[in-house]
Amino acid sequence: MRDFVFHNPTKIIFGQNSLDQIGGQTASVGAKALLVSGRESLKKLGVYQAVYQSLRQAGIEVIEHEGVQPNPILSHVQKGVALAQKNGIGVIVAIGGSVMDSAKAIAAGALVGHDVWGFFKGKKSIKGALPVIAVPTVAGSGSETNNGMVLTNEATNQKIGIGNRHLFPKIAILDPTVTFSVPPSTTAFGAVDAFSHLLEFYLNREESFSPLQNHYSAGLMKTLMAACEAALANPEDYQSRAELMWASALALNGISAAGLGRVGFPFNMIEHSLSALHNIPHGAGLAAILPGAMAFAARKNPDRLALFATQVFGVREAEQQLLAREGIRLFTGWLQKISAPTSLTDLGLSQKEIPVLAANTQAQARLWRLTDYSPKFVEAILWACL
């Protein structure tokens, strides 16, 4: 295990009816809030109204900023930054899944005089941010308890993810009941998203010896699979929804990476290009590339994937290559069981898209220092994903 510093300052309030606390918790941080949300679905379910009323009852002045897309875009964030600066906003309240990425970008952008995209290009550093109150309505990204954000520049077709210590939400309110009405595909794609975070740390890290972290990640992966299936079978099963929500938060809150040394996120990097160029839900894009990308990795280094097969699926096989392939087969079967795509072909993409997708990954590769992932190398991975 390598040396590490673990720091996660987010206060987590978890449980049924915890949404009722949003007003009082926000009031402890600021008196004027920018309420960032997605489209009409939250209003139809009553979640938006519950949050809004709780904020108003706590005496908070609310400025609304609706319309965040599933893959958040720069222009919407720029409008949010302008609103925050114009109205002297003191706190950002985010309701939704991808909404949290937009909220973090607005929180950082509100304190500077330059375009927020400068952060994502690596040209400007984040030196502060307004406090963010996160209310996830989907289990998946884990953004409610981490310091990362992802944004798409629709003008350049670049989807970039960055992290900074100022981006941890101040408070996260996790109420599993608000996920009861999430569409089946969104539930499935969210589980895949969280699973991918654990898989990245499991496979793509500097430290080879870390039994504790191996068991931690494998246990969460098994939890995500079982809870996802249970939630799809019974959408209002509180326990499975709670397991999904908490496992998603634990997958990317810093614990799963602790002690692993330098880690890489190549699967997510490649998927960012799928989302940027084809507006595919992040979890769907991950599901489509993971089986092929894992098979590609197993050709040269089957050991980690063999361990994955043993720890996650309980497979026993003497030969490492066979064991790795069996683990990938079983994982692919789970994706199919939850009706997720398992190839680029399932997304309607073909080999002609591969060169453009590979070239698009390079801005993110440079920021994340994934120097081995040249366009040619990424193309080879994508060929395995067809």
N, C-alpha and C positions, 0 to 999 in steps of 0.2 A: 504494500500500500504506500502511495506517495504522500508527501506532506501536503496539507491543504488548509484553507481557511473557509469555514462555513459561516455564512451570515445571511439570515433571512428575517428582515424586520417586519414582515406583514402580519398583522393581527388577523386571525381567522375566527370567524363566528360560524359554527356549523350546526345545522339541524332544522327540524320542522318549525315553521313559523318564524324563523330567524329573519326573514325579510321585513318583519315588522320593526326591526331595530334600525333600519337604514336611516331614518330621520334623526334619531338621537345620536347615532354614531357619526353621521356626517356633520351635525351641528358641533360636535367636539373638535372638528377640524377647520370648518369655515362657515361663513354666513351666506355666501352667494355661490350657487352651484351651477355648473354647466352639465345638464343631463344629456348624455350621449347614448343613443340607442339605434336599433336597426330599423326595420320596416314595420309594416302593419301587424305582423303576427303577434307581437307582444301585447299590443292593445286589445286584440281579439281575445287573448287568454287572460287579460286582466292584470298581468304582471306590471306593465308600465304604469297603470293607474294606481296600483298599490304603492309603488315606489314614489310616484309623484305626490300622492296624498300624504304619505309618511314624511316626506321632505317638507311639504307646506305646513303640516301640523307642528313640525319642529321649529317653525319660524324661518325657514330657509328660503331665500329668494331663488327662484329657479329659472334659468334660461335653457330652452330646449334646443337640442341639435340632433335631429333624427336623420335616418336614411343611410346608415352605414351598410355597406354591401358585405356579403359573405367573404369576399377577398377585398379588404379595405383599400380604398384608393386615396392617392395623395390630394387630389383636388378637394375632396370632402374634408380631409384633415385641415387643409389650408383655410377653408371657410370656418372650421371650428376654432382655429387659432385666432382668426380675426374677431370672432364672436367673444372669445375669452378676453382678448386684449381690450376690445371696445367696452365691455361690460364690467371690467375689473373683477373677473371671476377668481374665487379663492380656492375652489375645490372642484374636481371633475368626478362625476358619478357615471359609471359605465354599466349599462344593463345589456347583457348579451354575451356571445362567444367572441367572435372576431371584433366586436365593438371595443373590447379591452385594448386591442392594438391601437385603434384610432385614438382612444382616450389617452393612452400613454404618449402618443406622438403629439397630441394637442397640449398635454400637460408640460412637455418639454419645450414645444414651440412657442407657448404663450410667454415664456420668459426671455425670449431672444428677439432680435430685430431682423434676422435673416430667414430665408426659406427653410422650413423644417427638413426638406430633402437633403440639405447639407449634412445632416447627421447620418443619413443612410448612405451617402457617398463616401463617408469617412473624412470629409473635409472640415467638419465642425464637430467639436466635442460637446457632450451634454454635461453641464456644470450645475444643473438644478432642474427641478420640475415641480409643478403644482401637485399637491396630494391627490391621489386617485383612490376612490372607493369602488371596488369591483364587485359586481353582482352577476356571476356567470349563470347563464340559462341553458348551457350545453356543457356536458362533460367531455373534455377533449384536450384543448390546447394547454391548459394549466397556467395560462397567462395571469390568472388571478393571484398566484403566489410566486411569480418569478419576475426577473428584471429584463425580460425580452419583449420585443415588439417587431411585427412584420407589416410592411406596407408595400403596395403596388403603385408604381408611377405609370399611370395609364398612357402617358405621352411617349414614354420610352420602352414600355412593355418590360420593365424590370421589377421583380418582386424581391425585396431585400429584407433580411432580418438582422437586427442588431441588439446588443444588450448593454446595459449601463446600470450602475448601482442606484442611480436616482429614480429608476423606473419601477421599483418594487411598489405595488399598491400599498397604501397606508393601512387599509382595512379591506378584507375580503369576506363577503357574506355568502355562505354556501348553503342554500336551501334546496335539497334534492327534490322537493315537491314541485318546484317550478319547471323541472325537466320532464314531468309526466306526459306532457302533450307534444314533446319533441317528435318530429316525424321519424319513422324507423330508419330511413337512410341517414339522417343526421346523427341519430344515436350510434349507428354502426360506424360511420366515418369518424365520429369523435373518439370512439374506442380505438380505432386504428391509429388515429393521430397520437393518442397517449401511448399506445403500444410502441409506436415508432420511436418515440423519445427514449424509452427504455432500451429498445433494440439497438439504437445508435450507441448508447453508452456501453452496452453489452459487447458489441462487436468492434467498435471503432475507437479504441482508446490506447493510451501509451502503456499503462500498467497491465501486465498479463496475469499477475497473481493478486487476486482480491476475492477470496471466497465469500466474504461477507456481502460485498456488493453484487456478486453473481447471484447469490440466493435472494437478496433484496429485490433485484430487478426481475428475476425469474418468478418470484412470488407475486409481484404486482402484475406481471404479464398474464399469469394464470388467473388472477383475480379479474382482470379486465375482460378476458375472454368469457369466463363463466358469468360475470355480471351482465355483460352485453347480451348474451343469449337469453338470460332470464328477463332482462328489461324488454327485449323484443317480444318475448312470449307473453309478458304481462306488463304493459307500459306503466301501470300504477303500483308496481311492486316497490314499495319504499326502500327496502333493504338493498335490492339490486341497484336502484338509482343512487342510493347513498354510497355504495361501494364504488360505482363508476365515478362519481364526482370526487370522492376522496382519493381514489387511486390515480385519477388524472392529475390532481394537484401534487401528489407525492412523486409522480413520474418526472416532473421537471421543476422542482422547487430547490434544487441544489444538492439534495442528499444523494440521489442516484449517481451523481458525477464525482462525489467526494472521494479522494484518494486514488483516482484513476489516472492522474497526470493529465497530459494534453488529450483532449477528446475531439472527435470530428463529427460533423453532422452531414455527411455527403448525401444520404437518402433525402433528407429534407431540402438540401440545396438543389438537387435535381428536380424535386417536385415543385419548388418555387417557380421554375421555368414553365412547367406544365400549367400551373395556375395562371401565371402572368400572360402566357401566349394563348391559352385556350379557356380561361375562366372556369377551371375545373375545381370543385370543392377540394380543399387541401387533403382531407382524409381519403377521398376517392383517388386522388392522384398518387398518394402514398401506397394505397392498396394495390394499385395497378403496377407500380414499379418494384415493390418490395420482393416478391418471389423471384423475379429475374435478377435483381441486384444481389440478392442473397446467393443465388445459384452461381452468379459470376464470381462473387467473393470466395465461394467454397472451392472453386477450381484450384486456386493457389494456396489457400489457407483454410482447410476444412476444420481445424481444431476447435475454433470458437463456435462454429455452427454445429459441430458435433456435440459440444457441451450444451448448447441451446436445445438440441433435440432431447438430450437426457434430462436436463433440469426442468424444461417447460412441458415436455410431452411424455416424459418417463420412458423413452425409447432406450433399448439396450442392443448394441451391435458392436462387434469387435473392430470392424474396419471403419476408419474415420470418414472416408468419402461417402460410404453407404449410409452411415449414421447422419451425416450432414444433409444428404439428399432426402432422407426420410423425414427429418425435422422440417425441411422446406415444404415437402409434400403435405405434411399434416397442417402446417401453418396455412398453406394455400387452401386446403380443405376447409379450415375455419373461416377464411375470408369468403369462400363460396357459400358457406352455411349462413352467413349474415348478409348475403346478397351484395357483397362488395366486388368491384372489378378486380381481376388478377393479372391483367396485362394491358399494354397500350392499345392492343386491338379491341379490348372490351370498351375502351374509351372512344373508339372510332378513329384512332390514329394509326398511321402506317409508317413505313420506313422513310418515306419522303420528308417527314417532319423531323427526323432525328438530327440532321446537321444543324438546323436552326435552334432546336432545343438545347443541344450541346453548347453551341456558341453563347446562348443566352445565360448559361450558368456561370460564366467567367467573372462577372462583376461580384457575385456572391462568393465565389471561390477565392477571389483576392482578399475580400474583407475577412473571411473566415480562415484564411491562410491554408487552404486546401490545395497546396501547390502541386500535388500529384494528380489532381483531377483536371488535366488538360482537356480541350475539346475532343481530341482523338480518343482519350481514355473514357470520357463520358459517353461518347458515341458507342463505344464497345459495350458499355453497361446497358445502354438503351436498346441495343440490338438484342440483348438477352431478355429484355422486357416485352418484346413483341408477342 
